Amino acid sequence: MRVAFVKFGGIFISWEELFQQACDFATKIGKDRLINISHSENHKKGVVTVWYWTE
């Protein structure tokens, strides 16, 4: 297995929408594959990253 990630981000999207997208993806991959969800902001651009295990 290896670690993978998916980023959700944008300038014209709310934090609520970003986190909802991340939650939807995390739910889809399942709790057994989920490692963590992290977030950051840089120059008013938010980014939420879902870290997970994959084959």
C-alpha positions as CSV (number, residue, x, y, z in Angstrom):
1,M,0.0,0.0,0.0
2,R,1.1,3.6,-0.5
3,V,-0.1,7.0,0.8
4,A,-2.1,9.2,-1.6
5,F,-3.9,12.5,-1.4
6,V,-6.5,14.7,-3.0
7,K,-6.5,18.5,-2.7
8,F,-9.7,20.6,-2.6
9,G,-9.2,24.3,-3.0
10,G,-10.0,27.6,-4.6
11,I,-10.3,31.3,-4.2
12,F,-14.0,31.7,-4.9
13,I,-15.2,28.8,-2.7
14,S,-16.2,29.0,0.9
15,W,-14.5,27.0,3.7
16,E,-17.8,25.2,4.2
17,E,-17.9,24.0,0.6
18,L,-14.2,22.9,0.7
19,F,-14.7,20.9,3.9
20,Q,-17.9,19.4,2.5
21,Q,-16.1,18.2,-0.6
22,A,-13.3,16.7,1.5
23,C,-16.0,15.0,3.8
24,D,-17.8,13.6,0.7
25,F,-14.5,12.1,-0.6
26,A,-13.5,10.8,2.8
27,T,-16.8,9.1,3.2
28,K,-16.5,7.6,-0.3
29,I,-13.1,6.0,0.4
30,G,-14.1,4.7,3.8
31,K,-12.7,5.0,7.3
32,D,-10.3,2.1,6.9
33,R,-8.4,3.9,4.1
34,L,-8.5,7.4,5.6
35,I,-5.3,8.7,7.2
36,N,-6.0,12.4,7.9
37,I,-7.7,15.6,6.7
38,S,-5.6,18.8,6.8
39,H,-6.2,22.4,5.8
40,S,-4.2,25.6,5.2
41,E,-4.7,29.1,3.9
42,N,-2.3,31.2,1.8
43,H,-3.2,34.6,0.4
44,K,-6.9,34.0,1.0
45,K,-6.9,30.7,-0.9
46,G,-8.0,27.8,1.2
47,V,-6.8,24.2,0.7
48,V,-8.2,21.0,2.3
49,T,-6.2,17.8,1.7
50,V,-7.5,14.3,2.3
51,W,-4.7,11.8,3.0
52,Y,-5.5,8.1,2.4
53,W,-4.1,4.6,1.8
54,T,-4.3,3.2,-1.8
55,E,-3.0,0.1,-3.6
